[in-house]
Amino acid sequence: MSYAQRDTPILAKLCTLLVEDQYGELASRIFTVLARHGRQTLPSIVRASYLNSRQIKYGLIVLIQQHLVFHSSFLDPTTTYYEIDWQQAYSLVRYGKILKAVEDRFGGKAANVMSNLIALGHTRIQDLREAYFPPSDNNSDAGSDSGRVNGKVNGHKPNGTANGANGHNNGHSNGHGEGEEDVNDLTIQSEEELDAIIHHLMLEGWIIRVDEIQYLSPGDIQGMVQREVLGEQHDGKMPSGVKAKEQMVFEINSRKRAMRDDWCRVPKCNSRKRLASDPDFSRTTKRLKQGALEWQPRDANNIVMLESGLVIRTNPEKISVALRTEQLVHLVEQRLGPVTAKIYEVMLRLMETTIARAYEPYADPPPSDPDAMGPEVQDKHLVTAQDVAKKLDKDLDILDGLDPYHVVRLVEADTRVRYDTTNRQINPPVDPTTLSYQTRTKVIDCHIRRLADDPFHFTTWHSRAGFSQWHVEFDELSKSLIQHEIETTIQSRGGDRGPLGVKLIRALKKKGKLDERQTCNTMMMPAGEIRQIANEMAVQGFVQTQEIPKVERREAKHSIHLIWYDRQRAREKLLHDTYKGMIRILQRIAFEKEKVRELLNKAERSDVVGNEEKWLSQDELSVLRKWKEVQDKLLLQLLREDDLVATLRDHTGPLTSP
């Protein structure tokens, strides 16, 4: 089972709240039974839930459609087992972030398609076409848009209404309100345009085809592949030798990777020549953000026609890569400024096209012979300053954030400027839009060097081929961010002793297990103070203690007391506390909402929506405004907690100490 699928009781409670908020009480009750009892059959769910079989089947249909529950008959064809997909259940809190990321990269139309695809869970291409462009009904008014998803979704809410309460809530904190697009620009005009958008998202890895194996739990997939390997290579018997077992593990991981990569393969599509009457949607009408990969057909002369029976869904692994990019860019903006962050964003988005997932859950163990290993970094993961210069917005002031003296030396070939030592400024000011391509490339390379010189090492120099080639060591960067979050938490919780707690963590991380005397020598502190700090941190779960008796009698004065630090345990402890915080936020939102439920029911009536000033009193408007402010603050904190979960859980696998 992958690291992200490891469930805890506190995660079960969090996911239950998310499912109840999104899909109602019936689905939540069935989800609760599966979370409490684990893998169950239909009769077992009936006995544990006090619901009849018909109700449970309705609830399971919703959960399976949304990929919240695995189901399989792997062991017994006559019995179906149901099990929760914890990773997909938790991702309910990220729907707003996902749509914002798609909109920034591919525009509002692609976000519209992704919104409806998320709401549907998975769907056939033909069903999605009919939802956007329903067949004409002779009994209905020819000019009416009733029943047309495209008209309703694109006409009123760009991201769709099917995202439910969670989509509505997350929208407040994800910035959908900045710069509203024209409604006509968001309307998908034809089935050909819809197919082109879906095909482009599939090429970028955001949408994958649905396979029956995706409904199997990680344990079932492991068992199925292991049975195939044993039957084909070992006559159905477990190997006994060490090398034979390692070879079996290697073959199992290889097949699982091939199976997963096949889901992401874009199927061959039919195409036809573009006619003069066909609309030209090769360019979006809205200019996307800097560094965005503006979508357009790969062949402007042909129109893609997807297979009607193709079943598609979103790709959670690619979404995790995109959210990691957003998080790293935000961190760079805090540390190095907005211009360097924008350059880093372009770099990461160029790498996104070749990175399928944040980390490899089915990685093979490293070979015993280091010479047998392939190249550490593939050429497709390398980026140069020239690549960034081609994608970067030319109106961006790339000189901002650099040392003025160094800027003068860079631009002296294009402009006659000098460095004013008195005011420490460039005289006269340099217009960055007038710089030559070579100079812009050198300036961008300076920003990339700033990223490499940061203590987090956001970029790493690889080689020089004309210009320096750079790559990002995501695994080491993720480990550094996890350690930083642990130290930040210890310092904030410890009060005056917080810095001493961080000092103890770093000493134990460097030295390993230490007894009291060694700890005193390493930290240069008295034993009594160290003992107090170590006890507090052991209670919080960030350090572990071990007692080793020196004699047969177990007495404290005749024992060695060791202190040690395990990054993985500290990581899981902090992740557990973060889940707790998210649960309390959701409970507080529900509590605050219950206090104004009657007013909200009145404000959500169809005759009141858009006419609040007319039908609501001033006191009611004031209460409604305060509720929205409280909701926005709580949801903003919820998204910050989710960023911490992504840092601790989604960007790298289990850690080993030190």
ZIBEL-V352716 format. One record per backbone hydrogen bond with DSSP energy under -1.0 kcal/mol. NH is the residue of the N-H (numbers start at 1). CO is the residue of the C=O. If there is no record, write none. Layout:
BEGIN
{{NH	CO} {NH	CO}}
END
This chain:
BEGIN
{{5	2} {6	3} {12	8} {13	9} {14	10} {15	11} {16	12} {17	13} {18	14} {19	15} {20	16} {21	17} {22	18} {23	19} {24	20} {28	24} {29	25} {30	26} {31	27} {32	28} {33	29} {34	30} {35	31} {36	32} {37	33} {38	34} {40	82} {45	41} {46	42} {47	43} {48	44} {49	45} {50	46} {56	52} {57	53} {58	54} {59	55} {60	56} {61	57} {62	58} {63	59} {64	60} {65	61} {66	62} {67	64} {68	63} {70	83} {71	215} {72	81} {79	76} {81	72} {82	40} {83	70} {85	68} {89	85} {90	86} {91	87} {92	89} {93	90} {94	91} {98	94} {99	95} {100	96} {101	97} {102	98} {103	99} {104	100} {105	101} {106	102} {107	103} {111	107} {112	108} {113	109} {114	110} {115	111} {116	112} {117	113} {118	114} {119	115} {120	116} {121	117} {122	120} {123	312} {125	310} {126	308} {128	124} {129	125} {130	126} {131	127} {132	128} {133	129} {144	141} {148	145} {149	131} {152	148} {153	149} {154	150} {155	151} {156	152} {160	157} {164	161} {167	163} {168	164} {169	165} {170	166} {171	167} {172	169} {176	171} {178	175} {194	190} {195	191} {196	192} {197	193} {198	194} {199	195} {200	196} {201	197} {202	198} {203	199} {204	200} {206	201} {207	201} {208	313} {209	263} {210	311} {214	211} {215	212} {216	213} {221	217} {222	218} {223	219} {224	220} {225	221} {226	222} {227	223} {228	224} {229	225} {230	226} {231	227} {232	228} {233	229} {234	230} {236	230} {237	234} {245	241} {246	242} {247	243} {248	244} {249	245} {250	246} {251	247} {252	248} {253	249} {254	250} {255	251} {256	252} {257	253} {258	254} {259	255} {260	256} {261	257} {262	258} {270	305} {272	303} {274	301} {292	289} {294	292} {302	299} {303	272} {305	270} {310	307} {312	123} {313	208} {315	206} {319	315} {320	316} {321	317} {322	318} {323	319} {324	320} {325	321} {326	322} {327	323} {328	324} {329	325} {330	326} {331	327} {332	328} {333	329} {334	330} {335	331} {336	332} {341	337} {342	338} {343	339} {344	340} {345	341} {346	342} {347	343} {348	344} {349	345} {350	346} {351	347} {352	348} {354	351} {372	369} {373	370} {381	378} {382	379} {383	470} {388	384} {389	385} {390	386} {392	388} {396	393} {398	396} {400	397} {402	399} {407	403} {408	404} {409	405} {410	406} {411	407} {414	411} {415	411} {417	415} {418	427} {420	425} {424	420} {425	420} {427	418} {434	431} {440	436} {441	437} {442	438} {443	439} {444	440} {445	441} {446	442} {447	443} {448	444} {449	445} {450	446} {451	447} {452	448} {453	449} {457	454} {458	451} {460	471} {462	469} {465	467} {467	465} {469	463} {470	383} {471	460} {474	472} {477	473} {478	474} {479	475} {480	476} {481	477} {482	478} {483	479} {484	480} {485	481} {486	482} {487	483} {488	484} {489	485} {490	486} {491	487} {492	488} {493	489} {494	490} {497	494} {498	495} {501	497} {502	498} {503	499} {504	500} {505	501} {506	502} {507	503} {508	504} {509	505} {510	506} {511	507} {512	508} {514	563} {519	515} {520	516} {521	517} {522	518} {523	519} {524	520} {530	526} {531	527} {532	528} {533	529} {534	530} {535	531} {536	532} {537	533} {538	534} {539	535} {540	536} {542	537} {544	564} {546	562} {548	560} {550	558} {555	553} {559	556} {560	548} {562	546} {563	514} {564	544} {570	566} {571	567} {572	568} {573	569} {574	570} {575	571} {576	572} {577	573} {578	574} {579	575} {580	576} {581	577} {582	578} {583	579} {584	580} {585	581} {586	582} {587	583} {588	584} {589	585} {590	586} {591	587} {592	588} {593	589} {594	590} {595	591} {597	594} {600	596} {601	597} {602	598} {603	599} {604	600} {605	602} {608	605} {609	605} {611	608} {615	611} {616	612} {621	617} {622	618} {623	619} {624	620} {625	621} {626	622} {627	623} {628	624} {629	625} {630	626} {631	627} {632	628} {633	629} {634	630} {635	631} {636	632} {637	633} {638	634} {639	635} {640	636} {641	637} {642	638} {643	639} {644	640} {645	641} {646	642} {647	643} {648	644} {649	645} {650	646}}
END
